[in-house]
């Protein structure tokens, strides 16, 4: 399941969300991110728009944790202008190992920190 979650997110992030949905999503796709419409078409529309507007963005998968039907991904994203974000994405899988639900939390990496540790 971890590999499926990583491959799904990477494929969509890098500009092919339709293929990601075809390969990795089940009969439904429940979206909890308030910036993305519910369902597969909302997901596809969002990632196609992000690819068109920000083709130079990058993503690094720092951690993947699986438990029962859930996978959590911890990522470090770099957007144009060195605008950096840390995300934590959670995916729920159905019995066919297809993704059917998504939650996330996104935080911008600040310019200053009270400690020397990275957020990833």
N, C-alpha and C positions, 0 to 999 in steps of 0.2 A: 504493500500500500504506500509506503514512503516514496518509492521510486515513481509510482503513478502520480502522486501529488506533486512531486518535483517536476516531472516531465510535463504534466498538465500546465502548471503555473509558468514554467519556462517557455513552453511553446506559445502560450497566449501572450506573455510579456514580450517575447521577441517578435511578435507580429502575425501569428497564425492562430487566432482564437477559434476559428471555425473548426480547424483540424483538431485542436485540443478538445473541443466539445465532442466531436465525433468519436474520438478515441477513448476519452476518459470520463464522460458524464453519463449518468443514468437517465431514467425516464423523467425525472424532475430535477430542477436546480433551484434551491431556495437560497436567496441572496440576502445577507444581513448588512452589507455595507450600504449606508444611506446614499452614497454617490453613484451607485450602480443599480439599474432597474432589475427587478426580479426575473428569473428565468434565463434560459440560455441566450436568447436574443439580446437581452440587456447586457449580459456578459460579453458577447461578441462585439456589440456596438461600442462598449466602453474601451475594450482593448484595441479595437481597430482605430478608434479616435486617438488613443494614447500613442500608438505606433506612428500614425500620420503626423501628429503634433510634436512628438519627442522621439524620433528614430534613434538617437544616440544614447538613450538611457541604457543602464546595465543593471544586472542583478547577480548577487552572490548568495547561494544558499548556505547559511552558516550551520544550522541545525535542523534535523527532522526527528520528530518523536512520534511514535505510534502507540496507541492503546485502544483496545477493542475495535470499534468502527471509526475511530478518529485519528487524524494525522495533524500534527502541528509543525509548521515551518517557520523558522526564524531567518529573515533575510536582511541583507544590506543592499540598498538600492542607491545608485548614483544617477542623477538626472542632469540635464544641461546646466552649465554654470557651477558644477560641483555641488549641487543641491542634493544633500544626502538624507536618506530616510531609513529607519529600521521598521520592519513590519513583522507582525506575528499573525500568521494565517492559520485558521483551523478548518479542516475539511472533514465532513462526515461521509462515509462510504456505505453503499447498500450491500446486500448479500452477494452481488455479482462483482464486487470490488470496483464499482463505479461511483464517482463523486455525485452527491445529491444535495449537499448543503455547505455553505461557506460563511465564516465570520472572520473579521480581521481587526487589527489594531495597528495604527500607523503613527509614528513619532518622528519628527524631524530631528536630525542630529544637530545639537546646538554648537555654536562656534566656541563656547567656553564650557568647561566642566569643573566641578569642585573636586574631581579625582582624576587620576591618570588613566583610568580604564576605558576601553571602548564600549559602545553600547551593543556590540556584537561579539 
